[in-house]
Structures are given as C-alpha cells and as structure tokens.
Amino acid sequence: MMKVKKKKKKCKKNKKDKNKLLSVIIPSYKDPLVHKTIDDLLNKATGEIEIVVV
C-alpha cells in the first residue's frame, strides 16, 4: 500500500483577494437536481461567484 503525504497551504488574504471571482461550470442535461447544486454553491461561496449551467 502506498502512503501519500498531503500538504496544506495556508492562504494569505490580502486586498487583491477581495476582487477575485469564482467561476463554476455545471454540466447538466435534464438534471432535476441542478437547483440543489446551485443553492449549495451559493450558500458556501464567500465572495463573488459566477455559475454557468450548460
């Protein structure tokens, strides 16, 4: 069995981070649950978010 070490990087927040935009592309074809995915993204987003459903 192979062991993998994970490193966590601490993100430094600065003034430039305030202008960042998160873009999420959701592939969907007749997906009845896409609204739940969008609601979840909107609830978890901390900044500006752009959601594209294709």
Secondary structure, DSSP 8 states (H G I E B T S, - for coil): --------------GGGGG-EEEEEE--SS-TTHHHHHHHHHHH--SEEEEEE-
